[in-house]
């Protein structure tokens, strides 16, 4: 197998990890793609929806959602770097029943991704609605359908060849530009009559639970997609591998050199994950504050066909009417970056999952590239079709978020299995890290149990045993 294949571990590919901060910066990047896939769905849509409906009261919960899942993400990253295994390869080695060649976790993920299709379909719809704000005639059929499929397939063109570097650089530029624009809007808001008071800000940081059931459902759905969701945690391994972290570490052996390289590249991964967390948590707070300060106070809810138009109010109220066009352009950029990053990840994960089932050899580079190329054309067509059928991006994103919460169950189980059954003893973490990992796992499971109880058990019980 070719030594330039990042999925193939070879002694000829090993590279000593950088020791200086400046040199380390050159090897950051997987977190940028992760941030791009998070910001469009979780932050721009779901976070502002929660802020618009709940006001400031749930800001603490969204921040908690961003922070609490990082330990699980890091555990996945450590496993990928030290073993060279992709996520699906690791899932296929989890304990439990098998159907054919694939583990139960692979099959369960495939089923849940049918619902997850709604989430990115909603984001594609967000790009269409944002574009229609600039060109109103796109809101009418058949132009809306043409625009939807055109936007979806344009992502196919960029991802078709499967080049990592292109996705990384586009993601970084798009996210950086929109972050600066949003920060400027939030600062400008403080000079208006909608300025956020210190009491409102402090009140949002104090944990409290709203009594309205619908707000809880929206918040739980947002938990699945703000910060790193289950699918982003899974996708992170592929970006780490394609960046070269695993191949630079090399095949595992008993040498001190391998231990040094593994610890060094894991340290770089810590920096990458931490900076990504800082980026998307900052965006979460900014979007939430704008949603609570502007939309909630005016009783505006970003939903349906008016999603982008309503979101634009967050910027026009702070920067003035001229900012709407700039916001719309920024929304197109950040939502499209999410579509691009999601497609890059999904093409790899689906190809890998189908490989575990036995439909292809994912470890074979030509076979893998062909599968990624085919998936790059099929998946966006499904996203576009779902949006045209349902037409409500905000609802689609929240429903996809609920499925992500369930995926997090599998991710947590896998992370704990990696930590206690497959981690090389030379890479054992500190007690503080283990404590953080357990807090992360317990928090995710508690939220997941609530989703299963409220969204699955109670409706089924009412169906089978209706209240007289």
N, C-alpha and C positions, 0 to 999 in steps of 0.2 A: 504494500500500500504506500502511496506517495507520502513522503515525509512532510510535504507542505499542507497536508490535510490536518486541521486543528483537532479533528475528532480521532486522530490516530496518534498514540503516544509513542515517541521514538527518542532514543538517546541523542540522536543528531539534532533534535529540536530544543533541547534543554537550554535555559537561559537563567543566569543568576538574577535574582530580583534586585531592583534598584534600592539604594539605601538612603539617598537624599530625597527631600520633599520635591524638589524641582524635577528630578528624574522620574519620580513616582507619578507625577502629574501626566506624563506622556502615556502612561498605561491605564489611565482612567478612561471610562467610556461606556461600559455596560449599564451603569447607573443612569447615564443620559438617556439611553433608549428606554429604560424602565420609566423614567420620569415622563417622557413623551407619551408613553402608552397610558400613564395614569392621569395626567393633567386634563386631557380632553373630556373623558367620561366622568371620572370621579370628582375632579375639582370644578371644572367649568359648569357642568350640568348638575350633578348630584349634590355637590356642596352648596351651590347657590339655591337649589330647590329647597334644601333643608333650612338654610338661612331665611329664605323668603317665607316659609311656612311657620317656622318656630321662633324667629327672632334670634336674639343672642343666646338663648338658654342652652342650646346644644353645642356651642362652640367647643367646649371641653371634650365632648364625646368624639368630635371629628378629629381633634388633635390627638386624642388617645388612640383613635383608629390608625393614624399615621405612624405613631411611635411604637405601638405594641407589637406589630407584626414583623418588625425588622429582624429580631433575633431568629425567627424561623427562616427568614430569607437568608441570613448569614449562615445558618446551619446547612441549608441547601448548597450555598456557594462553597463552603468548606468541603463538602462531600464531592462536589464536582471537580474541584481543584486537586484534591488528594487522590481521587479514584479515576478521573477522566471519564466517568459515566455520565451520559445524558440523563435528563429527568426520567424519561420513560424506561430507559435501561435500569435505572435504580428502582423505579416503581415495580418493574417486572421481577425484582428480587425480594420484594416485600413478602412477609408471611401471609398466608391465607389461600383461599381456593383459586383455582385457575379454570379458565374456559379455553380449551385449545392450548395455544402456546402463550397466551397472555394472562397476566395476573388480574385479579378482580379490580384492582385500582385503575388499571389501564382502561378496562371496559366501562367502569363507572365514570371516569373522566370523559370518555367519548359520549356517553349518554347526557351528562350534564352540559357538555359543550353545545348540544342542540338548543338549549335554553340560552346559553351564553351568546349564541348567534344574534339574539335580539339586541344585546348590549351594543355591539359594534355596528349592527344595522341602524341603531338609533344614532350613533355618532356619525355615520355616513349621512343620515337624514339631517343631522345638525349642520354638516358642511353644505348640503343642498339648500337648506333654509337660509343659512348665512349668505350663500352666493345669490339667492333670490332677493335678499335685501339690497344687494348692489344692482342686480338685474331683475326687476320685478316680473318680467315676462316669463322667467324660468319657473314661476309658481304655478303656471297653467299647463295642463296636459296638451300635447304630448311632450312639451319641452321639459317638464319636471322629470318625467321618466328618462328622457335622453340624458339630462344632466346627472341624474342619480347613477345611471349605469356608466356614464362617462367618468364621473369622479371616482367611482369604485374601481373601474378598470385602469385608470391612470395610476393608481397605487400598484396594480398588477404589473404594469410596465416597469416600475421602479424596483419591485421586489423579485421580479421574474428571474433575474440572474442570481439573486440571493447574496449579493455582496454586503458584507457586514459594515465596511467603512462608510459606504454611502448612507446607510440607515443611521449610523451613529452621528455623522456630521450634520445631516439634515435635521435630526431630532434636536441636537444641541442648539443650532441657530434658531429654530422655530420657538423653542421653549424660552430661550434667553430673551428674545425680542418681546414676546407677550408678557413675560414676567415684569420687565421694566415698565411696560405700558400700564399694567395693572397696578403696580406700586405707585406710579405717578397719579393714577386715578384715586387711589386710596388717600394719598397725601392731600390732593386737591379737595377731596370731600370734606376735610377738616376746616376748610374756609367757607363752607356753605352752612345753611340752616339745618342740614342733615348730619352735621358733625357727630361723631361717635363720642359719647361722654365716658369718663373714667368709670362711673358706676356701671354702665352697660358693658364695658370691656371686662371689668372685674366679675360682674355677674355671669358673664359667659364662660369664665374660667372656673367657676365653682360648680362641682358636679351636682346635677339635679336632673330629675326625670320628669318629662311632661306627662300630664294625665291623659291627653288625647291619644287614642290607640293609633290613629293614622300617622301621627307624628313619630310614634315609636317604629312603625313599619318603615317609614321613609328613612329614619335614622339608621335602622338595622340594615336596610338595603344599601345605604351609603357606606356603612361600615365595610361591606364587601368590596367596594370599589374605590374608596378613598385610601390613600396610602397604597401599599402593595397588596393587591388581591391575590387569591390563590393562583390564578393563571399567570400573573406577573412574577410571583415567586418561582413558579415552575419554569417560566421563560428565561429567568435570570441565568440559569445554568448554561443555556445555549449561548447566550451572549458572552459569558465568561470563557467558555470553551473557544468560541470563535475569535475572541480577543487574544487568545493564546495562553491564558493562565494555566490550564491543565497541561498543555504540551510543553510549556516552559518548565513546569515542575518535573515532567518526565515520568516514565514508568516507575511505579512504587518498588523500592528495594529496601534493604536494611542499612544502607549507608547513611553516614552523617550528612553527606552532601544532599541527598534527597530530602532529609528532614529540614535542612537549612532552606532549601528552595521552597518546599511546601509551606513552611512558616512564613517565609518572605512574601510569597504571592498571596497567601491568605491575608497577610497584613495589608497589602495593596487593595485587596477586595474589601477589607474593612473600611478603608478610606473611601472607596468607590460607593459602597452602600450607604455610608454615613453622609456623604455629600449629597447623594441622591435624596436621602430622607430629608435633609435640610431644605432642598429645593422644593420638593412636592409638599412638605408640611407648610412652608412659607406661602406657597400658592393656595393651599387649602384655607389658611387663616385669612388671606387677603380676599379670596372669593367669598368666603363665609361672611366676613364683615361687610362687604359691599352688598351681598344679598340681604343681610339682616337690616342694615342701615337704610338702604334705598328701597328695595322691593317690599320687605315686610311692612315698613312704615306706610307704604302706599297701597298695601293690599294687593300687590301684583305677584302673580305666580308664574314662573317660566314653564309653559306647558304647551303641548300640541303644536299647531302651526305657528303660534306666536312666540315660540321658544326664544329664538335669537333676538327678535324685536324687543321682547320683554327684558332679556338680559342686557341689551344695549342701554337701558335706562340707568343701569349702575354706573355707566361711564358718562352719559350725557348730563346726569344730575351733578356730577363732580367737575367735569372738564368743560361742559357746554355742548350744545347741539352739534358742533363740528366734529365731536369725538365719535359720533355714531358710526360714520363710515370707517373711521380708523379701527373702532372696536370690531365691526363686522369683518374687516380684513384680518384683524388679529384672531377672531374666532375661527375664520376659515383656516388660518395657518395652524392654530393649536389643535383644532379638531382633526384636521387632515394629518397632522403629525401623529396623532393617536391612531388613526386608521393605518398609517404607514407602519408604525412600530408594532401594532397588533398583528397586522398581516405578516410582517417578518417573523414574528414569534409563532403565530399559528401555523404557518407553512411548515416550520420545523417540528413543532410538537405533533401535528397531525401526521406528518410523514414518519416521524419516529414511532408514534403509536401504531400506525399501520404496519410498520416494520416489525414491531413486537407481535402483532397478530400473525404475521407471516406473509404479508402481501408484497414485501420488498426487503432488500438488505440495506438498512439505513447506514451501516458502517462502511458500505461500499460508496466511495465518493461519487462516481457517475450516477449510480442508482439514486443516491440521496439528492443530488442536484436536479435530476429529472422529476422526482416526486415533489420537491419544493416548487419547481417551475409549474407543474400541473396544478398544485394546490393554490398557487398565486393567482391563477385565473378563475378557479372554481369558487373559492371562498368569497371573494368580493361580490360575485354575482348573487350569491345567497344573501349577503348583507343587504344589497340594494333591493332585492325582491321583497325581503321582509319589511323594509321601510315603506316601500310603495304599497304594501298590503295593509300595514297597521297605521302608518302616518303620524305616530306620536313618539318622538325621540325621547322625551323625558321619561315616559312610562316604560319604554323599551330598555332604557339604561338602568332604571331601578329594578326591573324584573331580572335583568342579567346580573345585577348586583346580588340579588337573593340567591341565584344559582352559585355565584362566586363564594358566598358564605359556606355553602355545602361543600364546595371544592376544598375550602380551607380545612375541613375535617380531615380529608385525605392528606393534605399537605402537613398538618400538625402531626398526624400519626407517622408519616414518613420521616419528618425531621427528628422526632424522638427516637425512632428506630435507627436512623443514621448516627445520632449522638451516642446511644448506649449499646449498640450492637455492631456497628460497622466502622466507627471512628478509630483510626490508628492511635494506639496508646501514646505515641510520641507527640500527638497533637491535642492532648487533653486540655480543655479550657480551664479558666479560673472558676472558683465557686460563685463569684459575682455573675459571671456569664451564665452559668447553669441556672442561677436564680432568675435571671432575666428571661431565659428561654422558657422556664416553667411558668412564669407570670404571663408571658406571651401565649403559650399553649392553652393555659386555663382560661384566659380572657376570650380567646378565639372560640374555644369550645362552648363557653357559657352563652356567647352570642349565637352560635350555631344551634345550640339546644333550644334557645328561645325561638329562632326562626322555624325550626322543625315543629315545635309545639304550636306556635301561633298561626303559621302559614300552611301547615300540612295536617297536623293532628286535629286541631279544632274544626277546620272545614270538613274533614272526613267524618268526624263524629257527628257534626250537625247533619251531614248528608245521610248517614246511616241511622242515626237516632234523632230525628228532627224534634225540636222543642214544640210541644203542643200549643 
